[in-house]
Amino acid sequence: MSTITSVELVLPAAELGPENPLPPLVRTEPAASVANAGELPADLAENLSYGRLDTVLPCRTQDGYGRDRTERRLPALVLENDLLRATVLPGLGGRLHSLLDKETGRDLVFRNPVFQPANLALRDAWFAGGVEWNLGTTGHTTLTCAPMFAAEAPGPGGEPVLRLWEWERTRDLPYQLDFWLPEGSRRLFVGVRIRNPHERDVPVYWWSNTAVAQTAGTRVLAPAGKAWHYGYSGRLELVNVTGELTYPARATAAADYFFEVDGPPWIAAVDADGHGLGQASTARLRGRKLFVWGESAGGRRWQEWLAPGTEGYLEIQAGLARTQLEHLRLPAGASWDWLESYGPVAADPEIVHGPDWPAALASVAAGLPAAGELERRWREWRAVADAPPGELLAEGSGWGALETGRMLAELPGTPFPETSLGAAQQPWRDLLDGVAPRAEPAAEPPDTLVNRHWAELLEAVPDRGWLTCYHRGIARWAAGDRAGAAAAWRQSIEAEPNGWAWRNLAVAEDDPVRAAEYYRRALDLLPKLAPLALEAIAAQIAAGDPGAARELLEPWPVEGRFALLRARISLALGDLDGAREVYDRGFTVPGIREGETSLSDVWHAVSPGPLPAEYDFRMKTGGGAG
């Protein structure tokens, strides 16, 4: 009989820090695009053009972390039997942190020895390792560093299931993860269900991303002869699955390979001895992918940045579509579910690393659950997927309770308790009763809900107060009404001067000079807000006024991104020695974005010498989207 226990995971960890109160009106990096869509199969091209998100509203950015790590205790839930021990982090998106093979003492997934956020997710903060569950849109989920509900639920044959569930806010979709480890099983099963409680179709994106340790001899295998290569050049190209491609340590640059799976879907990574992890699923989860960082200096720097003191990792992934650049259409009222399995594989090293690709695949597949077994396990799990969970082991957000309460929706198996409603939801509960939001202009505004139901309530409430107009503007922006958004923010300022609306007007302004002016007005009203200062200073540089940028920078410590801004200001003023001095003194930008080249760009503008390794985050082809 498997057991579920609550524990604390102790490891060096950085503070996640506060969320950024400035609404993310645009994504920190543009949504990925494909320049050769006309050359692709019709279904693939159609999925590429459907469901893209240009903002992560109503979520906020998580960029308050640093790089200082101290020993901390992270809540964890452990599901284990005599053969495997699975450790799940309910406070961090339900991440499967570890999957220990008790017989060998080996962790089957890459277990990061630290918790260190970095800027790779849709909301910025992301951390490497384990298995991440991605729902939303292309990129790492908005919930990767957010809490989920967790409880024990009755599973097949009386075995306990560890159930996690939450409400994904960019798509307004509830989902659940059921971790199931039958007695005597060498495989962890994970049942996933996404439900659409709305009267409209919803774009859906799902990828289960598994990190595994990378060695010189690691080989990745999936039942495919071809793969779609995306190297961040703007093209998807079908390539042959060759020997070189399947050995990540031989890659020179970051790249995605989306396998054209033929037959029951699975993927595995094995070391030089033929041992490793195999992941398989029922047919709905059709896609499989290999992500490699590449062996460039930048690729190695990124791995050191994300998982210091380790030999590095790669990712094997599984998704609903054939590539991560696609979204599928989940019909109104529909529910999709599937079963995944994770467990050890052992293959003859001479065969699995030999030149005969079909033989190598067969040697791994022999150690994976057969399609018939997975189908049977899936049916057994589906029979209990609606079973009520027991007492909460971890608590998620109040957004699911707010939305299901508004819709009067019943979601068997995944209750969103009214007790989870808190201060963040209260203004919107009031709005349901026709009460307009109220706050002081210097106070941080609450999150803005932007789906059409809340947008209609915001438009209908008879109020022209600064906060109502501020929220209206964000909801209009999210709906694509840029002119209407700007008009609402101007009304907000007319009602009561506030830096929040001025900042949003600055983001919306196409003229860089006028945008810089709006930022100065915003900073005059909110002078101690660091995220606003960073945006405002960068805007002055973009407007060609480094003198104004230097003036705005003056009150802030020369560290982090402020240090990089100082170097950029010095460069713009022609002071190459001053810019070089910033680098010589040394600084770290905790939120350097994957694919961002600002550190190297400024260095090469002020110095003829080679870029110091600590500033080298360049990816040869523009960066990855692991």
Disulfide bonds with the S-S distance in Angstrom:
none
